[in-house]
Amino acid sequence: MVVSRYNQPDVQETFYPRKPIRIGILGTQGIPARYGGFETFAEELSTRWAEDGAFEITVVCPGPRQLGQPETLGRVRLDYVPEPKVGSFTNVAFDLRCLWNYRRSFDILYMLGYGAGFACWLPRLWRTKVWINMDGLEWKRSKWSLPIRAYLRVMERVSTWSANRLIADAEAIRQYYLDTYGPEIACSFIPYGVDHMAPAGSPPDLLPEGLEPGAYYLVVARLEPENQVLEIIKGYLRSSVPYPLAVVGGIQNHNDYVRRLLMFASDRVRFLGGVYDKSLLTALRCHARAYFHGHTVGGTNPSLLEALAAGRPIIAHDNPFNREVAGNLATFFQGPASIQSILDGENYLVTSLDDRLADCQAWLSRKYTWEGVSLAYKELAFQEIGRQSGLV
């Protein structure tokens, strides 16, 4: 599996460290994962990475540690650092504290997100390598106010020189950084992974009342403009399909956009709210007639990977990120009119579900396995520390 754009050494022949390489993962709300994509990523990656005796992996969590919170997860050490409460910049302040506290504790600090990009040079003064996972184009997200978006835009640029290496989770994101900031920046592509699902083993009786297997459409997304939820609803309502559209996404934040969406609530458009039960979410994906994916500013989006793992037809927004992840396994739309055409023409139903599931599993096994992702990170760490130590 090719997951990066750097010359990966033959690790077994060129360099194996005399002592374990110490990796610290920052920038999450902690593991075990209970929040979003970064937390799931940190858990899936760190637990596999730590199985290799050549590494010692620590995930730093917001603290202080509460009764019942674990000190380890498998072979991963969990450290708890008190989280300063400073409003919108709480996460940035927490990342800054962690960067300072662990400036000389690890061989590599891996920061997930670039909100504290201005401070990522600090550990480098103590010869600690710093990586930053750039995620998507965060400054384009409408949920942020204009000042925060401007700040994130600046931090994106600052990160290109404050870290030793940037890591992009999609080749299209990597290419954006090279095109925008110059081909000389150190930026590697390593995607997310996904676990295989067993759709036949997901009982349909988990589905909410009123949803029947193969007889509803599904959207799973944060209810934000850049995820094209409004466009999906409008295109769906223009069509003549008889099946309801189920929308999964938190509705407790009644901002203007959410209120606008909820105006369409009906028997045809059903808002299920946030769904955090993995079994229920898996059942919703595995039994949908088709899954809509409207994300426009991310890289390798976990929701799209999970939709592929479920093996159902996918109707995705037409952009480089979604085309990279889904390949020819999705039908792509540009707006409400094309959604109407796709639904009424049913041209997303081109193969049998069994054949489609086999094609999806083969695609994911080739490009998006957690084992392959973990291997790529191990090889990158060997390369970085080997070059630093003069052993390669």
C-alpha distance (Angstrom), angle and dihedral (degrees) to the residues before:
residue distance angle dihedral
M1 . . .
V2 3.81 . .
V3 3.79 106.6 .
S4 3.79 104.6 155.2
R5 3.78 144.7 40.4
Y6 3.78 102.5 -130.7
N7 3.77 132.5 86.3
Q8 3.76 104.5 -89.4
P9 3.82 112.5 -152.1
D10 3.77 123.6 -136.2
V11 3.77 92.9 -100.5
Q12 3.78 97.5 -162.7
E13 3.81 93.3 53.5
T14 3.80 104.7 35.4
F15 3.80 108.1 36.1
Y16 3.76 139.2 2.6
P17 3.81 114.7 167.5
R18 3.80 121.2 -114.7
K19 3.82 88.9 -137.3
P20 3.80 131.3 21.0
I21 3.78 117.5 -76.3
R22 3.79 108.8 -119.0
I23 3.82 114.3 -135.2
G24 3.81 124.0 -173.4
I25 3.82 118.5 -165.7
L26 3.82 115.0 -155.8
G27 3.78 136.1 174.8
T28 3.82 103.1 59.0
Q29 3.79 136.0 108.2
G30 3.78 87.3 -120.3
I31 3.78 138.8 -93.6
P32 3.01 146.3 -60.0
A33 3.80 81.5 67.1
R34 3.81 116.0 -109.3
Y35 3.77 100.9 146.9
G36 3.79 130.6 43.9
G37 3.76 146.5 -36.0
F38 3.81 99.0 -59.9
E39 3.80 91.6 53.4
T40 3.80 92.9 50.0
F41 3.79 89.5 45.8
A42 3.82 92.4 49.9
E43 3.80 92.4 49.5
E44 3.80 96.5 45.6
L45 3.80 93.3 45.2
S46 3.80 100.7 39.9
T47 3.81 96.5 48.0
R48 3.81 91.0 52.6
W49 3.79 94.7 40.7
A50 3.80 91.9 51.7
E51 3.81 91.7 56.2
D52 3.81 87.8 74.2
G53 3.80 107.5 84.4
A54 3.79 89.9 -144.3
F55 3.82 90.0 75.0
E56 3.79 139.8 57.8
I57 3.81 109.8 -158.4
T58 3.81 126.4 -162.6
V59 3.80 126.0 -178.7
V60 3.81 114.0 -158.5
C61 3.82 113.7 -141.4
P62 3.81 132.7 -170.3
G63 3.78 109.5 -95.6
P64 2.88 174.1 73.2
R65 3.78 92.4 -112.8
Q66 3.80 112.8 -107.0
L67 3.78 128.2 -146.0
G68 3.78 108.5 -78.9
Q69 3.78 96.4 21.1
P70 3.82 110.2 126.5
E71 3.79 125.9 -117.0
T72 3.78 91.8 -151.0
L73 3.79 139.3 22.9
G74 3.77 108.1 -155.4
R75 3.79 103.3 -50.5
V76 3.81 93.1 -22.7
R77 3.79 117.0 107.6
L78 3.81 116.4 -138.1
D79 3.80 118.1 -149.8
Y80 3.81 121.6 -169.6
V81 3.79 121.9 -147.6
P82 3.84 122.4 -175.5
E83 3.79 110.3 -105.9
P84 3.82 116.3 -132.8
K85 3.80 113.3 -135.4
V86 3.79 109.4 -135.4
G87 3.78 104.2 144.5
S88 3.80 117.3 -115.8
F89 3.79 91.3 4.1
T90 3.81 96.7 53.0
N91 3.81 91.9 109.7
V92 3.82 92.2 47.8
A93 3.81 91.7 48.5
F94 3.80 90.3 48.8
D95 3.81 91.9 50.0
L96 3.80 90.2 48.4
R97 3.81 91.4 52.1
C98 3.82 90.8 48.9
L99 3.80 93.2 48.8
W100 3.80 89.5 53.5
N101 3.81 97.0 41.7
Y102 3.82 92.9 49.6
R103 3.80 98.8 34.4
R104 3.81 92.1 122.6
S105 3.81 103.0 17.7
F106 3.81 98.8 89.6
D107 3.77 141.5 38.5
I108 3.82 90.2 -133.0
L109 3.80 129.5 21.2
Y110 3.79 112.0 -160.1
M111 3.81 111.5 -160.3
L112 3.80 115.7 -163.1
G113 3.80 105.7 -148.1
Y114 3.78 130.9 10.6
G115 3.81 103.3 -117.1
A116 3.82 89.5 114.9
G117 3.79 94.3 38.3
F118 3.80 91.7 130.0
A119 3.83 90.3 67.1
C120 3.80 100.1 43.4
W121 3.79 91.5 95.5
L122 3.84 91.1 65.7
P123 3.85 98.0 81.6
R124 3.79 89.1 46.8
L125 3.82 88.4 69.5
W126 3.81 85.5 67.6
R127 3.82 91.6 47.1
T128 3.80 92.7 -104.1
K129 3.79 113.8 146.6
V130 3.81 114.7 -125.9
W131 3.80 125.5 -156.2
I132 3.80 124.6 -175.5
N133 3.79 124.3 -158.1
M134 3.80 102.8 -145.9
D135 3.83 96.0 -161.7
G136 3.83 110.2 -169.7
L137 3.80 132.0 -32.8
E138 3.79 92.2 -64.2
W139 3.81 95.5 176.7
K140 3.82 90.0 64.0
R141 3.80 93.7 62.4
S142 3.79 111.5 113.5
K143 3.81 93.1 -148.4
W144 3.80 88.3 78.0
S145 3.79 122.4 80.4
L146 3.80 117.4 -117.3
P147 3.86 93.4 -100.9
I148 3.82 91.6 51.7
R149 3.80 91.5 46.2
A150 3.80 89.5 51.5
Y151 3.81 89.8 48.8
L152 3.82 91.8 50.7
R153 3.80 91.0 48.5
V154 3.80 89.6 54.9
M155 3.82 91.5 45.4
E156 3.78 89.9 53.0
R157 3.80 89.5 58.6
V158 3.81 94.2 41.3
S159 3.81 90.8 52.6
T160 3.80 90.9 62.1
W161 3.82 89.9 70.9
S162 3.84 104.0 22.6
A163 3.83 94.6 64.1
N164 3.79 130.2 57.7
R165 3.79 90.1 -133.2
L166 3.77 140.1 8.6
I167 3.79 119.8 -146.4
A168 3.80 121.2 -154.2
D169 3.79 121.5 -164.1
A170 3.82 92.7 -149.2
E171 3.79 131.6 41.8
A172 3.82 88.3 -130.9
I173 3.82 89.7 58.0
R174 3.79 91.0 48.2
Q175 3.79 90.5 50.7
Y176 3.81 90.3 49.8
Y177 3.82 90.4 57.2
L178 3.80 93.3 46.7
D179 3.81 91.7 47.8
T180 3.81 93.7 44.9
Y181 3.80 102.4 39.4
G182 3.78 104.4 22.5
P183 3.80 137.2 -86.1
E184 3.80 92.2 -96.0
I185 3.82 95.2 73.2
A186 3.81 116.4 104.2
C187 3.80 103.9 -116.2
S188 3.80 124.8 154.8
F189 3.79 129.5 -168.7
I190 3.80 116.4 -134.1
P191 3.83 116.4 154.0
Y192 3.77 133.0 -151.4
G193 3.78 121.2 -96.9
V194 3.77 134.7 -135.0
D195 3.79 135.7 -151.0
H196 3.79 119.3 -121.9
M197 3.77 114.9 -105.5
A198 3.78 126.5 -146.0
P199 3.81 102.0 -141.0
A200 3.81 92.1 -177.5
G201 3.79 88.8 58.7
S202 3.80 95.5 52.4
P203 3.82 106.1 96.2
P204 3.81 114.5 -132.9
D205 3.79 90.8 -146.4
L206 3.82 86.8 79.1
L207 3.80 89.8 69.3
P208 3.82 117.1 108.4
E209 3.77 116.4 -100.9
G210 3.79 112.2 -79.0
L211 3.81 96.4 28.5
E212 3.78 116.1 105.0
P213 3.84 125.8 -168.2
G214 3.79 111.2 -87.8
A215 3.80 91.8 2.4
Y216 3.83 105.2 93.8
Y217 3.78 139.2 55.9
L218 3.79 121.1 -128.8
V219 3.81 138.4 -146.5
V220 3.83 120.4 -176.4
A221 3.79 112.4 -176.3
R222 3.76 147.6 110.7
L223 3.79 104.6 -86.3
E224 3.80 96.5 -111.9
P225 3.82 130.6 130.1
E226 3.82 94.6 -114.4
N227 3.81 89.0 61.1
Q228 3.81 91.0 63.0
V229 3.81 94.4 -131.4
L230 3.82 93.0 145.2
E231 3.80 91.9 49.2
I232 3.81 90.6 49.4
I233 3.82 92.0 51.2
K234 3.81 92.5 47.5
G235 3.81 92.9 48.5
Y236 3.78 91.5 46.5
L237 3.81 92.5 50.3
R238 3.81 90.9 51.0
S239 3.80 89.9 57.8
S240 3.77 127.3 83.0
V241 3.82 97.2 -131.9
P242 3.82 113.0 135.4
Y243 3.80 97.2 -146.3
P244 3.85 124.3 95.3
L245 3.80 125.6 -112.9
A246 3.83 114.0 -126.8
V247 3.81 115.0 -156.1
V248 3.81 117.6 -160.3
G249 3.80 114.4 -166.1
G250 3.78 138.7 104.5
I251 3.80 113.1 -76.5
Q252 3.80 98.3 176.2
N253 3.83 91.0 94.3
H254 3.79 99.6 75.3
N255 3.79 98.7 -164.4
D256 3.79 121.2 152.9
Y257 3.80 93.3 -89.3
V258 3.81 94.7 50.4
R259 3.80 91.3 46.2
R260 3.79 89.0 51.7
L261 3.80 91.2 51.6
L262 3.79 93.7 47.6
M263 3.80 89.5 58.3
F264 3.82 85.6 74.7
A265 3.82 94.1 55.2
S266 3.82 110.2 130.1
D267 3.78 142.0 121.4
R268 3.81 86.9 -70.1
V269 3.83 97.0 46.9
R270 3.79 111.6 43.0
F271 3.81 120.7 -173.2
L272 3.80 109.1 -153.9
G273 3.82 95.9 -179.9
G274 3.77 121.1 -139.0
V275 3.82 114.6 -20.1
Y276 3.81 113.6 -158.6
D277 3.80 99.1 162.6
K278 3.80 104.3 103.6
S279 3.80 94.3 -153.9
L280 3.80 92.0 53.3
L281 3.79 92.8 45.3
T282 3.79 90.9 49.6
A283 3.80 90.7 50.3
L284 3.81 91.1 50.0
R285 3.81 90.8 52.3
C286 3.79 96.5 42.4
H287 3.81 95.9 50.8
A288 3.83 101.9 39.2
R289 3.78 119.3 117.3
A290 3.82 86.7 -135.7
Y291 3.79 137.5 -15.3
F292 3.82 123.4 -129.9
H293 3.80 117.8 -146.5
G294 3.80 114.6 -173.5
H295 3.82 102.7 166.0
T296 3.80 112.6 137.3
V297 3.84 109.9 169.9
G298 3.81 104.7 44.0
G299 3.76 133.0 87.8
T300 3.80 120.7 -138.9
N301 3.79 97.7 -1.1
P302 3.84 115.3 -152.5
S303 3.82 91.8 -146.0
L304 3.79 91.2 58.9
L305 3.80 91.7 47.9
E306 3.81 90.0 51.1
A307 3.80 90.8 48.9
L308 3.80 89.0 53.1
A309 3.80 90.1 49.0
A310 3.81 89.3 54.1
G311 3.80 89.3 57.2
R312 3.81 97.9 -139.2
P313 3.83 124.0 133.0
I314 3.82 113.9 -79.7
I315 3.80 127.8 -149.7
A316 3.82 106.6 -167.3
H317 3.78 137.3 179.6
D318 3.79 110.7 -99.1
N319 3.81 107.3 -111.8
P320 3.82 134.9 121.2
F321 3.83 94.2 -100.7
N322 3.79 95.9 54.2
R323 3.80 93.2 41.7
E324 3.80 90.3 52.1
V325 3.81 93.7 50.8
A326 3.80 99.9 39.5
G327 3.81 101.6 31.0
N328 3.80 110.5 -178.2
L329 3.81 91.7 -20.8
A330 3.82 93.0 90.4
T331 3.79 137.2 58.5
F332 3.81 109.9 -131.8
F333 3.80 130.3 -140.2
Q334 3.80 133.5 -166.4
G335 3.81 100.2 -165.5
P336 3.83 146.1 -30.8
A337 3.81 94.4 -58.0
S338 3.79 93.3 55.6
I339 3.82 90.8 45.6
Q340 3.81 89.0 55.3
S341 3.79 90.9 49.7
I342 3.80 92.8 48.2
L343 3.81 93.7 49.3
D344 3.78 97.0 43.6
G345 3.81 92.3 45.2
E346 3.83 92.7 43.2
N347 3.80 87.5 -147.6
Y348 3.82 89.4 149.5
L349 3.83 88.7 72.1
V350 3.79 96.7 74.5
T351 3.80 101.0 130.1
S352 3.78 136.5 34.8
L353 3.80 115.7 -92.0
D354 3.81 91.5 -115.8
D355 3.80 92.1 53.7
R356 3.78 91.5 44.3
L357 3.82 92.6 51.3
A358 3.81 90.4 50.5
D359 3.81 91.1 49.3
C360 3.82 91.7 48.8
Q361 3.79 93.3 48.8
A362 3.79 91.8 48.9
W363 3.82 90.9 49.6
L364 3.80 93.5 49.0
S365 3.81 92.9 45.1
R366 3.78 89.0 54.6
K367 3.80 98.3 46.0
Y368 3.81 115.6 11.2
T369 3.80 115.0 41.4
W370 3.80 122.0 134.4
E371 3.79 88.8 -134.9
G372 3.80 90.8 57.3
V373 3.80 91.7 45.5
S374 3.80 91.2 50.5
L375 3.80 91.3 49.2
A376 3.80 91.2 51.8
Y377 3.81 91.4 52.6
K378 3.79 91.7 48.2
E379 3.78 91.7 51.8
L380 3.80 91.8 47.0
A381 3.82 90.5 51.5
F382 3.80 91.2 49.6
Q383 3.78 89.5 50.3
E384 3.81 94.3 48.5
I385 3.80 97.4 45.3
G386 3.80 93.4 38.4
R387 3.80 91.8 54.6
Q388 3.79 91.5 45.5
S389 3.81 91.9 50.0
G390 3.79 94.6 45.4
L391 3.80 91.1 -122.9
V392 3.79 98.0 120.5
